[in-house]
Amino acid sequence: MRPSLVLAAVALTVAALLPLTLDPAGYLIRVLTVTLLFAAMSQAWNIVGGLANQMSLGHAAFFGIGAYTSTILLVNYGLSPWIGMLAGAALGAAFAALVSVPTMGLRGHYFALATLAFGEVMRVIANSWPSLTGGPAGISVPFAPDSLLMLQFKSTLPYYYLMLAALVLVTAVFVVTKAGALGYRLRAVKENPDAAEVVGVDTARVKTIAAVMSGGIMAALGTAYAQFTFFFDPETVFGLGPISIRVALIAILGGIGTAAGPIVGAFVIIPLEELANSWLSAGTAGLSQLVYGILLMLIILVQPRGLVAPVEALAARWRTRRAR
């Protein structure tokens, strides 16, 4: 069996057993649940940002679309969040395709700015349509008894396993995509778009497919977030900093274009944020964010290729020695 599969199996076993040793209603398990959610979100971003090299700063738009779609269907029509999740994913994928048509010809910071603008447009719409979205006041998920059908639980433990399952599923999608024909085409586009066009790769088409996959998954995770928090507003789910930049930063810090990168990045950034906020917020105003930013800068300076790069280098060296 490949060492990477063994390591993944061990990590999954530890992740499945760890919450059983914690208080199911405690602070620590909530932090771990949020970490798993952001790891899944970053993995979804990694499909288009890591494989297609399209630095999207508008993924909060798809996340918010999923959160609002499922919650509005639940509040107004009493539909199960599972149905809302499917509807939100379909709508997120449709919007991703719509945005991709005029923007996939853009490269570098031009594409990033275009996607950022789309996210801001969705935020403004949500703020300006209070009859549907609740406007700046936000929208609440109606409380219900513990129910898997309605995706509502009093304890954090079920949400932990829900986010863990989501992370495993999204990571599997990423790995299969990367190893398949689409992944090879995306890597060709990432390395040299012009050369990829010459050998017959439809660059716009493959990047659009990646964007649609990424947008649909991101929207589905928006539903999971809405059910977990019970309340959100446009600034929370459509915000540039809280969602779009954070999911990109997690993947870049961990190792962009790798399956382990978003997971490692999330388990560094999210707990680091919580530690900075809980330990330093009581002191000088803004000190926690300053310390957090300095730590991130140091990590990036030490490992500019991502935290998983040294592990990959050791693995490659081991494979070379084994082959010899």
Steps between C-alpha positions, in 0.01 A plus 500: 500500500624850415635701798267790416196273531622364832558853629153607383338199669683574827403869487137412430491252789646757739253762379208260550605400854626836627161662578404202716760621751365858504201676650232475223377849588843651570699774332776276364271274298333808351840631386580162346163497321563845351850388402363198311245721324765747384726213391215372279432851366868552421512160330207610282688821414810287429326339202496826308778686682747215534438288192393769252718775651205742500537715813137554585416759765126462455428157645305661781230568239436127448524433873239767572276378220490156657435634851218729390339253260458221755395736780242684288353169383487381861346821640248564223408148389613269780727299268772284650849656491613192306270609217616857550860381480438338162316810377777726630770286339317509166456877526863549604620289205273697264636833623855366474437409136342841437796683649754276325380575148626861491789463747685180415693681229650721770822409678677592821376798696241587234311177570539552876350850475212378283405229749541741790253735330248217463521422870446866587199518268339205679565664837336824387200311362454311828521827696254673268231230489368476857169345399685189382830492685423701814740771382778619733309359799570148374288186500449228760449127457182393685575281800377142494555184709806287429450364153732368232231578241495866602876509568454641849663380821538645848846351539800600288611136463267411208610815318863395550439169324297675231790735425747210512291308246482811281878541513559135407253525211641826362857370533400184312353715222823701484722189491291329231489819294875555529580141403255492208504639149358833616781534752767443235338760274476749788866451588592556135301822504663600828853445368455664160153593366628579151682168468191318631289666228751391236471132599121515488391586855193725511632720782181699553289184517716312752535807723124553487438138601736544796325825598155339482612209718663735749202738512246222548695340785556839665126570491421161658742582782317829546192300600703305755627827645149647523369197687799503734485869596118549484551867403697693239494831316639625166828617655559153649439278198582742215789676674832522317715452810301245699452260208666572165844608616506254790431189289762606245753575774442161662575316174802716418646467849450124511606427145300608197406229255552218752234293676662539841569873466155639589469258793839591645439869436162495671639324806763775527301814417166441675641389839763775474223757451310365798809501721587855401146622561449320832842572652569850374164667435463593865813714477584775253240544224619343175796324662358154421473578127851648498652190660294273272618688190866489609481125561347442157773710337769300676346169390476617138858631503633172640293278268391703194395181315267394779531298817464167320795572267767353735293185545458463123875551452577225752246269337651561155849431637378178660338384175822573310711299745248215490510496121879483506 
